[in-house]
Amino acid sequence: MPGTTAQPTSPPAAAYTPTDRTVPTRSADRASYDKELVHAILDQAYVCHLGFVRDGAPVVLPTLYGRVGERLYVHGSTGARPLRMTGQADPGLPVCLTVTHVDGLVLARSAFHHSINYRSVVVHGIAHQVTDPEEKRTALDALVDHVVPGRSADSRPANKKELAATMVIRLDLDQVSAKLRTGGANDDPEDLDLPHWAGVVPLHPSYGAPLPNDDLAPGTELPDYLAAL
């Protein structure tokens, strides 16, 4: 009996597929669907804004998040309405999640052309409750490590009571786009001789020195992952 030849597996796609929802109607040349870029923008931020419709009106909430591969996780109290809605809706809750970095203030000669340099990600999709206990713990670890990498292994994990009071929702990275602006001001040619300063004021995030609690147990040292910030 002849043997079968193993078929080569295709490498994972390096880019998300553009859709009607993810192609911007303005400055489409600034859009990117590169997965590595999208992941970098998501991994370097701390807060996302989660948008959904409640009782016919739009709602947008700022919240922490974590990424595991091609999934984003958001957590909150089991009493939080948007999280409960993910279980009430079938097949889930339509949401839009956004993340933005402001990298610089762009000052132009004209008021009209003032802008900012930024990196942003917009994710459209259906959010689902995470009910599998193992996935839920993985998601909660990712949320903690997103704030400070390595922190989940250096803190007490959630106990049964805390897990019961915590709900986690999952959003797959499928309909995704990044958008960026870089460079200086785009002044009109007739304004170039005006005596007004034009250029970019860069913005850079920075960390202060960690401030210990007064009630730290004796002998508790600053962990290396915090000293390295």
C-alpha positions as CSV (number, residue, x, y, z in Angstrom):
1,M,0.0,0.0,0.0
2,P,1.6,3.3,-1.0
3,G,2.5,5.7,1.7
4,T,1.0,9.2,1.9
5,T,3.1,12.3,1.5
6,A,2.7,14.8,4.3
7,Q,1.5,18.1,2.9
8,P,3.5,21.2,4.1
9,T,1.6,23.3,6.5
10,S,1.2,26.9,5.5
11,P,2.8,29.5,7.8
12,P,0.4,31.7,9.7
13,A,-0.7,34.8,7.7
14,A,1.5,37.8,8.4
15,A,-1.4,40.2,7.9
16,Y,-5.1,40.6,8.7
17,T,-7.5,40.6,5.8
18,P,-9.0,44.1,5.2
19,T,-12.8,44.3,5.5
20,D,-15.4,47.0,5.0
21,R,-15.1,47.6,8.7
22,T,-11.4,47.8,8.9
23,V,-10.6,50.0,5.9
24,P,-10.7,53.7,7.0
25,T,-12.6,56.1,4.9
26,R,-10.1,58.9,5.6
27,S,-6.3,58.7,5.2
28,A,-6.4,55.1,4.2
29,D,-2.7,55.3,3.3
30,R,-2.0,55.3,7.1
31,A,-3.7,52.0,7.7
32,S,-1.8,48.8,8.2
33,Y,-2.9,45.2,8.6
34,D,0.6,43.8,9.6
35,K,0.1,41.4,12.5
36,E,3.5,42.1,14.1
37,L,2.8,45.8,14.1
38,V,-0.7,45.3,15.5
39,H,0.6,43.1,18.3
40,A,3.3,45.6,19.2
41,I,0.8,48.4,19.5
42,L,-1.5,46.3,21.6
43,D,1.3,45.0,23.8
44,Q,2.8,48.5,24.6
45,A,-0.5,50.0,25.8
46,Y,-2.3,49.5,29.1
47,V,-5.8,50.7,28.6
48,C,-8.3,49.9,25.8
49,H,-11.7,51.4,25.1
50,L,-14.5,48.9,24.7
51,G,-17.5,50.0,22.7
52,F,-20.9,48.3,22.4
53,V,-24.6,49.2,22.2
54,R,-26.8,49.0,25.3
55,D,-30.5,49.7,25.2
56,G,-30.1,51.2,21.7
57,A,-27.4,53.7,22.8
58,P,-23.6,53.5,22.3
59,V,-21.4,52.9,25.4
60,V,-17.6,53.1,25.5
61,L,-15.7,52.0,28.6
62,P,-12.0,52.2,29.4
63,T,-10.5,49.0,30.8
64,L,-7.4,46.9,31.1
65,Y,-6.9,44.0,28.7
66,G,-4.4,41.3,27.9
67,R,-3.4,39.5,24.7
68,V,-2.7,35.8,24.2
69,G,-1.8,35.1,20.6
70,E,-4.7,36.1,18.5
71,R,-7.1,36.8,21.3
72,L,-7.8,39.7,23.6
73,Y,-9.2,39.3,27.1
74,V,-11.1,41.8,29.2
75,H,-12.2,41.2,32.8
76,G,-14.5,42.7,35.3
77,S,-17.1,42.0,38.0
78,T,-19.8,39.5,37.3
79,G,-22.2,42.3,38.0
80,A,-20.9,44.5,35.2
81,R,-23.6,44.9,32.6
82,P,-21.4,44.7,29.5
83,L,-19.8,41.5,30.6
84,R,-23.2,40.0,31.5
85,M,-24.5,41.0,28.0
86,T,-21.9,38.7,26.4
87,G,-23.6,35.7,27.9
88,Q,-27.2,37.0,27.2
89,A,-26.5,37.7,23.5
90,D,-26.5,35.0,20.9
91,P,-23.9,34.2,19.5
92,G,-22.2,37.0,21.6
93,L,-22.0,40.7,22.0
94,P,-20.8,42.8,19.0
95,V,-18.1,45.2,20.2
96,C,-15.4,47.5,19.0
97,L,-12.2,47.7,20.9
98,T,-9.6,50.5,20.4
99,V,-6.1,51.2,21.7
100,T,-4.2,54.5,21.0
101,H,-0.6,55.8,21.7
102,V,0.0,59.5,21.3
103,D,3.7,59.9,20.2
104,G,3.9,63.6,19.4
105,L,2.1,66.9,19.2
106,V,2.3,68.3,15.6
107,L,2.3,72.1,15.5
108,A,1.6,73.7,12.1
109,R,1.8,77.2,10.9
110,S,-2.0,77.2,10.4
111,A,-4.5,76.1,13.0
112,F,-6.2,73.8,10.5
113,H,-3.1,71.6,10.1
114,H,-2.4,71.0,13.7
115,S,-2.4,67.2,14.5
116,I,-0.8,64.5,16.6
117,N,1.5,61.6,15.7
118,Y,-0.1,58.4,16.9
119,R,-0.3,54.6,16.7
120,S,-3.7,53.0,17.0
121,V,-5.5,49.7,16.7
122,V,-9.2,49.1,16.1
123,V,-10.7,45.6,16.6
124,H,-14.3,44.7,15.5
125,G,-15.8,41.4,16.5
126,I,-18.1,39.4,18.8
127,A,-17.2,39.1,22.4
128,H,-17.8,35.9,24.3
129,Q,-17.8,34.9,27.9
130,V,-14.9,32.7,28.9
131,T,-16.3,29.7,30.8
132,D,-13.5,27.2,30.6
133,P,-11.6,27.3,34.0
134,E,-8.2,26.8,32.4
135,E,-8.7,29.5,29.8
136,K,-10.0,31.8,32.4
137,R,-6.9,31.4,34.5
138,T,-4.7,31.9,31.5
139,A,-6.6,35.1,30.6
140,L,-6.3,36.5,34.1
141,D,-2.5,35.8,34.2
142,A,-2.2,37.5,30.8
143,L,-4.1,40.6,32.2
144,V,-1.7,40.8,35.2
145,D,1.4,40.2,33.0
146,H,0.2,42.8,30.5
147,V,0.6,45.5,33.2
148,V,4.0,44.2,34.4
149,P,5.5,41.2,32.6
150,G,6.3,38.4,35.1
151,R,4.0,39.7,37.8
152,S,1.4,36.8,37.7
153,A,4.1,34.4,38.9
154,D,5.0,36.8,41.7
155,S,1.6,37.3,43.2
156,R,-1.1,35.1,44.8
157,P,-3.4,33.7,42.2
158,A,-7.2,34.3,42.4
159,N,-9.0,31.9,44.8
160,K,-12.3,30.3,44.1
161,K,-14.3,33.1,45.6
162,E,-12.4,35.7,43.6
163,L,-12.8,33.6,40.4
164,A,-16.5,33.3,41.0
165,A,-16.8,37.1,41.3
166,T,-14.8,37.7,38.1
167,M,-16.0,37.5,34.6
168,V,-13.7,37.4,31.5
169,I,-14.7,38.0,27.9
170,R,-12.7,37.0,24.8
171,L,-12.4,38.9,21.5
172,D,-10.6,37.2,18.6
173,L,-8.3,39.3,16.5
174,D,-9.9,38.9,13.1
175,Q,-11.3,42.2,11.8
176,V,-8.3,44.3,12.8
177,S,-6.5,47.4,11.5
178,A,-3.7,49.6,12.7
179,K,-3.4,53.3,11.8
180,L,-0.4,55.6,12.2
181,R,0.7,59.1,11.7
182,T,4.3,60.1,11.7
183,G,6.4,63.1,10.5
184,G,6.0,66.8,10.8
185,A,3.3,69.3,9.9
186,N,1.7,69.3,6.5
187,D,1.4,73.1,5.9
188,D,0.1,74.6,2.7
189,P,2.8,76.0,0.4
190,E,1.5,79.5,0.8
191,D,2.0,79.3,4.6
192,L,5.6,78.2,4.6
193,D,6.9,81.8,4.9
194,L,4.7,82.7,7.9
195,P,6.7,83.6,11.0
196,H,5.1,80.8,13.1
197,W,7.1,77.9,14.6
198,A,6.2,74.5,13.1
199,G,7.3,71.0,14.1
200,V,6.8,68.1,16.5
201,V,6.9,67.9,20.3
202,P,7.6,64.3,21.0
203,L,5.9,62.5,23.8
204,H,7.5,59.6,25.6
205,P,6.1,57.4,28.4
206,S,8.3,57.1,31.5
207,Y,8.3,55.1,34.8
208,G,8.9,56.6,38.1
209,A,10.8,54.9,40.9
210,P,8.6,52.2,42.5
211,L,7.1,53.3,45.8
212,P,6.7,50.5,48.4
213,N,3.7,50.0,50.6
214,D,4.3,50.9,54.2
215,D,2.9,47.4,55.2
216,L,5.4,45.3,53.2
217,A,6.5,42.2,55.0
218,P,10.0,42.5,56.5
219,G,12.7,41.5,54.0
220,T,10.6,42.0,50.9
221,E,12.9,43.2,48.2
222,L,12.1,45.1,45.0
223,P,11.8,42.4,42.3
224,D,14.2,42.5,39.3
225,Y,11.3,43.0,36.8
226,L,10.3,46.3,38.6
227,A,13.9,47.5,39.0
228,A,14.4,47.0,35.3
229,L,11.5,49.3,34.3
